[in-house]
Amino acid sequence: MSAVIMDGSVVFVSSSYNYLTMFAESMRVLLYPLPLITTYVPQVTAATSGCLQSIGIYMFGVHKEVYYVDPAEYDEGVWIVDIDTGDIQNKSLIVELPTGIMDTLQKSVSQ
């Protein structure tokens, strides 16, 4: 979540369309109190996979059969989250959220 809040781009990868959609939507809902100022596509199709090379801030979901996500192809500002294994590429970019934002998110989740 901190990647999106801190104006980073995130690519969620999974071998299950159901998990991909549920995870991407869950991340979007968890951000609810904050405005989502990013391009959000929960499932990138093969026809639109070219958008994965775009610049800017985005949150995309990609099925492993549709497009192989090679972390080396992305800028350092792009986080790649493998939902199946729990691996996160670019862990060095993980930052702690400011206390105010973290408190707001925790209150929102607990409701």
N, C-alpha and C positions, 0 to 999 in steps of 0.2 A: 504494500500500500504506500509505503513511503516513496517509492519510485514515482508513482503518479502524482502524489502530493507535491513532491519536490521537482516537478516538471521533467520527469524522465519518461522514457518510452519502455513499454513492457510487451513482451510476446509470450503468451501462454501456449504451451505445447502439450498435446495429449494424444493418445491412441484411441480415445473414446469421445465421440461427439457429445454424448450426454454429460460427461465430466467436464468437458471443455466449456460447454454452455453454462452449466451450473456454477463452475468456478468463476468464470468471467462475470456472470451476473451477480454472484455473491460479492466479488470485489467492488463492483459498481454500487451495490446497495450499501456496503459498509462505508463507502465514501459519502453517503447521502447528505449529511449536514453540510458538506463542502461541495461547491460547484465542480462538476466534471468538465474541465476545460481541456479536452483532448479528443482526438478521433477515436471512437470506440466501435470496434467490429468484433463481436464475440466469436464468429466463425468466418475466417477468410477462406474463400473458395479457390479452386485451382485457377479459375478465370481472373480472379482479382489478386492473385499471389504477388503480382508485381508491386503492389502497394507496400509490401514488407521492406522494400528498399527505399521507401520515401523518407524524407527528412521531416523533422517536426516532432511533436509530442503525440504519441498514440498508445492505445491499449488494444492489442489484437489477440485473437485466439486462432491457433493453427493446428489442424489435425496432422499427425505425423505422416500419413499416407499422401496428403495433399502437397505438402511442401517440407523438405528437409531443412531444418533451421540449423545452420552452421554458425556457432557463436563468433567465429573468426571473421565472418562477413559483415558484422555489425560494428557500429561505433561503440566507444566505451560507455556512452550514455544509454544504451539499450540493454535492458535486463531480460534474460530469457529464463522463464520458469517452466521446468518440466513437471507437470502436475502428477504424472505417473510415478516418478522417482523422488520427487521433492527437491531435485537439484536446482540451484539458482546460479546462473552464469553472471559474472561481474559482481560477486559478493563484496568486493572492495568498495563498491558504491553504496552499500547499505549504510544508512545514517539513522540516527535516532530522531524521532519526530519531536518537535518542540512540545513542551509540557502541556500547553493550552490545547493544542490540536489533539494530542494523545488523550487528554481527559475527555474532550468532546466525543471522540470516537468510542472510548470505553463506555461512557454514559449511554451513547446511542445503541451500542451492541447489547448492553445489559437490559434495555427496555423491552 
